[in-house]
Amino acid sequence: MLSRYMGWFLGILALASTAAVASKPLPPSPPRYRVHIVKTFIPMKDGVKLAVTLYMPDGAAARERFPALLEYLPYRKDDDTLSGDYGTHTYFAKRGFVGARVDIRGFGASEGVPPDREYSAQEQHDGDEIIAWLARQPWSNGKVGMLGISWGGFNSIQMALRRPPALKAILAVEATEELFMEDVHDIDGVFHFDEFELTMDLDQGRSGAPDFSLDEAVIGPRMNSPPWSLNYLRHQHDDGFWRAPLHPIEQLQIPTFLIGGFQDGYRDSIPRMLEKVNAPLKAWIGPWNHNFPNGSDYGPLYEWRDQAVRWFDFWLKGRDTGVLSDPRLVVYLQHWHPPESKTQDVPGEWRAEQWPPNGLSPTTLYLQPDHQLASEDRQTGRDQLRYVPSAGVEAGFWWGELLTDQRPVDAYSLVYDSEVLEDELAILGRPRVTLQVSADAPLADWFVRLSDVSPDGQVTLITGAGINGAQRDSIAQPTDLTPGKVYSLSVELHLASWVFPKGHRVRIAVSNALWPMMWPTPYPMTTSLELGGGDASRIVLPRIPVHGAAPPALASPEPIDEAPGIEEGHAAWPGEWTVSRDEANQRSTVIWRGKNATSFPWGPFDHFERLTYDIDDAHPDMAHVQGDSEYSQSVGGHILTWHGHHDLSSDAHTFFYKYTRTLRRDGTVIRSKTWTDAIPRDHQ
């Protein structure tokens, strides 16, 4: 380990010496090359071949060698992500990098059987072999970078922690290294089911484009591979299953560039890594949702590929582009805007920051018996809340996206407002909440939302978080609550950036349900919140100065190369949803829908998804969700249709799971398989 560290340190010194001699940093590599695309296979040691598309610089000198940039995904490179891949990797190829887009084993055009989960040991072992293969190709300079968004960011971090010799730097966008608490299966430790499960469980059964083979050796193992959502449901607390793909983030030694968004659910990884990682690390956090900075639903939008080139130029080519002098954190301080979920630019300003932020001044506000947030703990008291399991749809489907007015969900919450602010109040960080609580049931969750209340009463959500009461002492070893006993809960809200204007109020809302984001606890109940006294219920806001240092200017989005022969529609996510309530019978239904259509040279492709969540407030144990996902692909004069149907329900003690995956050719079923299981609820 010491020799590896010293090698990295001496490399930094050499680059720093070059920087001292140079009059100024070099610009990022210009677009000097044409692009040549090669599709081939990478052999694994067990004989399985993984499909790769190489986006190669064309027009290079005879002895010129290039670093590789690996993006490694299950999301089918030859159809589902082809349009996006093309625009990303041609940009890099023109600037002297070989883009390597690889399908994970058992997906897309790669051979083999799908693994039994995301981020599997097989995926990581294959990743080691892929990186080594790229480094020894005749066109390679021996250095490999990794990059990607979401899954591609997750496994970039995971592979960096494994430290394969040729991997020299990564760029991870909208990603986290924390699987149980922050991925989309158990948000904040509470069971969650959404569109991702529909997509991945059905994608396991699809053969690769453009031939979509129905050969038994290809389609059989895929259609028969057990749905991942069933595996995840069998692990309802932070056990070895969730820890298996991970190494402590403190062990990260490979230079890392992180990009996140305040409207994305994975943003907490960035401050955590800024605090814990000693390797070279820089980060951007903007107003974006789960997309690249040049493609988010929320702006302002900026180019990121130029910054990726600067980063990888330095670490993979030895060009001093000045990245070691960049601010460690470039962050967007969001200003108030009315509650609205439509596509929009979020007002605010960019800051150059360290972590913790410059001028951080934690500010405590106490929850008081008169539903006030006060700077002093003046009174004691107790507020009670009747559990309404159907409350929360207005808070969204995860801790991301811009949302509508929060007053409908606040109506089913305990609400505490500050006095009208006499001056602007800026925050940046993770607000910390302490609650003194009790419940008259053995299982209960608590959710805290921080909002901005404008003078006309509109309520804009800033951030929030939840805690599974059974996990109050340990997310690995949950235990029931003792009814009536008061517990002190610590809740760290998700990363927030905000400026409360003068004349507004700060609001904290506390509830026991955020449905359908979170699966409801099974028992009707009333919870109590103790106010004042020792270890009083309170929030600590990460207050910072309203204004700070400006970073170097960011570039506007550049044109994106379009893949020839493809016409792509809008993505299925975030889709649209409706809610209906039967007040007389205390029942509610949320229906989410998403769809997209794409035209490929081999034929049109249509994708439809639907989720239906049902709940009965009088019987929260009987929650129910049904999901449908369908892919329809025209190819060779035929229509192939893959359909997946989920049916998941519960009672007080058990989850009842059923999933059917079906393949039709011209309307005739040629394969179908169903999985069913009854799985004990494990403190959920």
Salt bridges, closest charged atoms under 4 A:
ASP46 OD2 - ARG105 NH1 2.83
ASP58 OD2 - ARG34 NE 3.76
GLU64 OE2 - ARG32 NH1 3.95
GLU71 OE1 - HIS89 NE2 2.80
ASP78 OD1 - LYS39 NZ 3.21
ASP78 OD1 - LYS77 NZ 2.97
ASP79 OD2 - ARG76 NH2 2.92
ASP79 OD2 - ARG206 NH2 3.84
ASP80 OD2 - ARG206 NH1 2.84
ASP85 OD2 - ARG101 NE 2.96
ASP103 OD1 - ARG101 NH1 3.46
GLU111 OE2 - LYS49 NZ 3.96
GLU118 OE2 - HIS185 NE2 2.59
ASP126 OD2 - ARG105 NE 2.80
ASP128 OD2 - ARG162 NH2 2.58
GLU177 OE2 - ARG272 NE 2.58
GLU178 OE2 - ARG243 NH2 2.96
GLU182 OE2 - ARG272 NH1 2.84
ASP183 OD2 - HIS185 NE2 3.64
ASP188 OD1 - HIS494 NE2 2.98
ASP194 OD2 - HIS192 NE2 2.86
GLU197 OE2 - HIS185 ND1 2.78
ASP201 OD2 - HIS646 NE2 2.66
ASP203 OD1 - ARG206 NH1 2.94
GLU216 OE1 - ARG671 NH1 2.61
ASP238 OD2 - ARG243 NH2 2.85
ASP239 OD2 - HIS235 ND1 2.85
GLU250 OE2 - LYS276 NZ 3.91
ASP264 OD1 - HIS290 ND1 2.40
ASP268 OD2 - ARG430 NH2 3.19
ASP268 OD2 - HIS494 ND1 2.51
GLU303 OE2 - ARG305 NE 2.79
ASP313 OD1 - LYS317 NZ 3.47
ASP313 OD2 - ARG319 NE 3.30
ASP326 OD2 - LYS282 NZ 2.70
ASP326 OD2 - ARG310 NH1 2.88
GLU349 OE1 - HIS547 ND1 3.48
GLU353 OE2 - ARG351 NH2 3.41
ASP383 OD2 - HIS371 NE2 3.91
ASP405 OD2 - ARG407 NH2 2.80
ASP410 OD1 - ARG449 NH2 2.86
ASP410 OD2 - ARG507 NH1 2.89
ASP417 OD1 - ARG507 NE 2.71
ASP452 OD1 - HIS504 ND1 2.61
ASP473 OD2 - ARG472 NE 3.84
ASP480 OD1 - HIS683 NE2 3.35
GLU492 OE1 - ARG430 NH1 3.42
GLU492 OE2 - ARG432 NH2 3.02
GLU530 OE2 - ARG382 NE 2.73
ASP535 OD1 - ARG538 NH1 3.03
GLU558 OE1 - ARG95 NH2 3.88
ASP561 OD2 - LYS94 NZ 2.81
GLU609 OE2 - HIS607 NE2 3.24
ASP616 OD2 - ARG587 NE 3.65
ASP628 OD1 - HIS643 NE2 2.94
ASP628 OD1 - HIS645 ND1 2.83
GLU630 OE1 - HIS643 ND1 2.99
ASP647 OD1 - HIS624 NE2 3.08
ASP666 OD2 - HIS638 ND1 2.61
ASP677 OD2 - ARG234 NH2 2.77
ASP682 OD2 - HIS237 ND1 2.66
ASP682 OD1 - HIS683 ND1 2.92
